[in-house]
């Protein structure tokens, strides 16, 4: 169903049309979209209208121009965004942990999960419990929640076949691409369940990174809670 508002300026309607086609996987992450001249011919608009629509898509982070090659659907990298704050064994460099998925279950969405994923109460969701490790040492525990209706194909592979980075697995198995994400960082005293997962004592401080990831259609696709011992967390930023 076409939900593009005909009252919008023509370049904005074209922007929304291209964004809708990206959301529908007409072009996937890393794929080239038609050239500006091709888009002008397809949509019967002026070349300037196309360029303005592409400018907005670039500003929105949906596509990126490559000089001499064309315009491509942008493939953001989120899996390491929070990891830059983690330091292990006294080192000064962030390390990308390995992954180990311990559980993969289907259940009715708890209220907070349904709210974050914009699901109806009682909708089925997939819950992944995952450890992140460096040199065999546990550095982070994660709960990852996914709408079952979109991600059921992940049950077609073994836990060891899902890889260290989940977003390529979502694309490969489920046809679901993450386009943007929001992260919120808090600190809490770890509860008994997560203390056992991380090898901590209940009540020890942990950093909690809450991430809500969305698709190209801006619909929530993944809600995850990552917990790491506060002792491994170090915030550093260069301000110019």
N, C-alpha and C positions, 0 to 999 in steps of 0.2 A: 504494500500500500504506500502511495506517495504521500509523505507528510511534510514536504517542502512547502513553505509559505510563499505563495505567489505574490504577496505584497512586498517581499524583500527585493532589494536591488538585484539586477541580473547576475552580477559577479558573485553575490552572496548565495544566490540560489544555485549557481554552478558549483561554488565551493561545497555547499551542502550535498549536492548530487554526487560529487566525486568522493566526499567523505562517506556517504552512504554506500557507495560501491566498494570502498576499502573495507568498511565494516562487514559487508556481505562477502568478503574474500574474493571479489573479482580480481583484485591484485593483493597479494600477500606481502608481508614484511620483506623488504629487499627487492621487490619487483619494480620494474619500470612502469610508470603509467604512460598513456599515449602522449606524444609530443604536443606542444602548445598549438601548433598548426592543425594537428589531427583533432584535438579537442574542439578547436574553433569550428572545424568542418562538421564534426559529429553533432555538436550542439547548436550549430548555426548562429554563432555569436562572433563578435569582433575579437581579433587577437588580443587587443588591450583588455577586454573583459576576462579572457582566459588568464592573462598574466596577473591581473589583479586577484583573481580567485586563487591562483597558485601561491601568490604572495601571502594570502591569508592562511592557506594550508601550511605553508612553511612556518609562519609565525605561530600557528597552533601546534606545531611539532608533529604533524601527521606525515608530511613528506619533506624531502630534502633535495636540493638541486646539486648536481655534480657537473662541474664545468666540462663541456664537450661531450657528456655522456647522456644527460637527460635528467628527469625528475623521478625519484624513487620513493616508495613507501618507506618511511623511517622505521628502523628497528631499534627501539630504545633498549638500553641495558640496565636492568634493575637488580639483578641477582647479587651484585657486589656493592650496591649503594650503601648499605648499612655496615658492610664488612670493613670499610675503610677506617672505622672507628675502633676496631678490635685489634689489640696487640697481645701477642702470646709469648710466653717464656722470656719476657724482658726484652724482646726484639723491638726495633724501631720501625719495621715494615709490616704492613697489613698482609695477612695470608688468606688466600681463598680456601675455605675448608672443604673437605670431602663430605658427602652426604650419605646417610643411612636411614632409610624409611623403616620404621618399626611397626607401624599399624596403618591399615587402609580399610576404613569402615564406611558403611552407609547408615544414616540415621535421620530421624526427623530433626529439622533445624531448631536448635535452641533459640530462644527469643533474640538474643544479641546477634547471633549469626544471621537469622532471617532479616533482622533490621539492617545490618551492614551490607548484605548481599541483595537487598530489595526483593526478598522472596515472601511468598504467602506463608502464614503461620503453618507449621507442620510440613512444609515442602521438604523433599528429600535432599540431603547434602552428603558430600563425601568429606570425611575427616582423615587427614594424613598426620601422623606423628613422626617427626623427622629429627635426627641428630645431625649436627655439623661437627666435624672432627678435624684436628690438625695433628699430624704425627701420631694418630691413634688416640689422642686425648680429646674428650668431649669439651667443646667450647660454646655450644649453643643448642638449645632445644626449641622445636617449633611445632605449633599446631597450625595446620593449613586447612581451610574450609573452602569447598567448591560446590557450585550448584550441580547436582547429579544429572539434570537434564542436558547439560552442556558437556560434562566431563566423564560420562559413563565409560567411554572407550579406554580410560586408563586402567581398567580392570582386565584388559586383554593382554597385558604384559606383566612379567614378574616384578617384584619390588626392586630387585637388583638391576633391572633393565631400564629404570626410569632416569638414571643419570644424576650427576651432581647438580645440574641446573634444570629446573622444572619447566621454565617457559618454553624452551625448544620442544620438550615432551608434549606440552599442551598443544603446540602447533602441529607437531607430527601426528599425534594420535587423535586429537579432538578437533582440529581445525580452529582452535581458539587462540587468538593473538592478543597479548597484553600491549596496550598502547600508552598507558599512563598509570601512575600510582601516587598515592599520598602516604607518607610515613609520619607517625607520631611517636615520640620517645618519652617514656616515663621510667620511674624507678619504683620497685616494690619489694616487700619482704616475701621471699619465695614460699609458696605453700608446699604441703607435704608431697603432692603428686609430682610437681615440677622439680622439687628438691631431689627426689629419687631419680628422676630422669637425668638431671645434671650432675648427680653425685655430690650434692650440697647438703647442708643441714637446714631443716625448716627454719625460716626467719632470716636467713642470710640475704643480703641485698642483691638484687638482680636488675639489670637493665632490660626493659621491655620495649621492643620495637613493634608497633602495630602498623600493618600495611594494608591498605585497600587498593587493589589493582583493578583497572577498568579496561574494557576492550575499545576498539576503534569506534564502536557505537556509544561509548561512554557508560555502558551498563556495567555494574560491578561483576567481576568474574572470580576474584579470589580475595579472601580475607585471611590474613595470617598474623599470628602472634609469635614473635621470636624472643626468647629469653636467654640472656648471657650473664655470667657472673660479673658483678660490678667491678671486681678487681681487674678484669681484662679490658675494661672500657676506658678509652682515652679520647677526649675531644680535641681536635686540632684543626684550625682553619687559618689560611693566609688571607689577610685583609690588606688590600692595596688602595 
